[in-house]
Amino acid sequence: MIVSIFNDVIGPVMRGPSSSHCAAALRIGRLARDLMDANFQEVLVEFDRHGSLPTTHASQGSDMGLFGGLMGWDAADERLPDSANALRETGVSIRIETVDTGDEHPNTYRLTLRRTPDEQHTLIAISTGGGMIEVINIDGFEVSLFGDYHETLLTLIGNGQALVQRLAALIEVDDIRLHEHGGKQLVQVKAAECLSEAIISELRGACPVLQVARLAPVLPIASRKDTKVPFTTCEEMLLHDAGRSIPLWRHAVQYEMARGNLTESDVMAKMVEIVRILRRSIQQGIAGTHYDDRVLGHQSGKFSQLMQAGRLLNGGALNRIVLYVSAMMEVKSAMGVIVAAPTAGACAALPGAVIGMADELKVSEEDMAKAFLASGLIGAFIATRWTFAAEVGGCQAEGGSAAAMAAAALVTLAHGTLPQAVAAASMAFQSMLGLICDPVANRVEVPCLGKNVLAASNALACANMALADYDPVIPFDEVIETAQRVGGQMPRELRCTALGGLSITKTSRAIEARLAARTVAACGASRRGGSQ
Ligand code: SF4
């Protein structure tokens, strides 16, 4: 699949501590709901013992997102923190089990949904980072489904090839795939719309169809047949630029227009809307957020007071950036609305750096949007070659990517050249290699706040060095390859499993136990309240 800036890099707009848990699980849940035509009584969720989810699914929001998706909710729905109760109140029973399945990907979700004791469907999906997913198996059929199309799934016994030919003669679709499993066949149809009842009636004449499922897309930018983008790597973009030094944000606009079949004004309007969401969230964070189930309280308010009173050390614009990063992280931890850019864990470095600097420079929302577009293209190069998933690459995949993106964005705000923007991204990413993921108390707060501040500060330093034509030496694409290699050498304990680093300190364990006890007490109180 060709990466989209709005699908894969700057987005989703969401609530919750982790996009690879909350937003991705929500998308998986919505697809599973569609598979059942919104009619099911039991849900069994299984996680492989050796993956990252057995230790993180509750505290990092997989459960919250998955159950919200099964309810059919949006990723920014304010009811998400109570999604498990809401699902149970519809009469659905939920079981979560740890199993030994030897799943290759650490973020694998195995769902079994029952409508009646005799009717069930299974779905296996992986979360690939930043809220992106891939469904890899449905009812035993090996499929590949990213949530970027209207998909119609036709299960049959008989001559599936005849059905495929009949369908191709009836209408034009983007892709038809025939899968075989256990004596049955599954025809997977990707198109701009799901197949209508009239078309399916016609098909039944060619071959008896046992079941039909219609899955709506869960990504904001749909895919289509024969999509071509002008480049997919940084090196290709520089060749495409051919020394003209077209600004990075302009290349980003061209890329996303080609990817999403959008106009330039569509792309700009979407990014300006995201800038507005981010600005609102930062202001909410500074004003004060409240949420019981978190490690850190409201800290940005005092930072803001001291900054305004001139009582902080002189960090120039960096102090405002630190303030905005802190505010955004507090909004995230309070289940407020954020934008995963590129992930929820690393949601604050980029907007903190760009909006913080933009407010210092007093530039327009449109200029901020251009900076975000530039950062989005840098992120697209990373997502095309690698991942934003900390479960795969440690915090260098989240915080490292955010630093690279923010550095290019800051050069764009300063009207630097294309080579300078790319150099800033390369230098910033180089400095983040090897960064481990070790969330304290299994919450995405500590050391995540510090790592977002580190990413934003590093971005500012690298942007200024690039503006002064410092030499990054290693090209950006090679830095991405290196991050991938380093991620592969990192032990599982240091890749978002909460089994190493700061996660296993005495204090981390104590905080985790305290938060767990508070949650149990709150659940007990709510049950007692409900029975009165
Ligand atoms: S340490 Fe980094 S990768 Fe891990 S949860 Fe925190 S921000 Fe995300």
Boltz pocket constraint, residues with backbone or C-beta under 6 A from the ligand:
constraints:
  - pocket:
      binder: B
      contacts: [[A, 345], [A, 346], [A, 390], [A, 394], [A, 395], [A, 396], [A, 398], [A, 399], [A, 436], [A, 437], [A, 438], [A, 439], [A, 443], [A, 444], [A, 445], [A, 446], [A, 447], [A, 448], [A, 451], [A, 496]]
      max_distance: 6.0
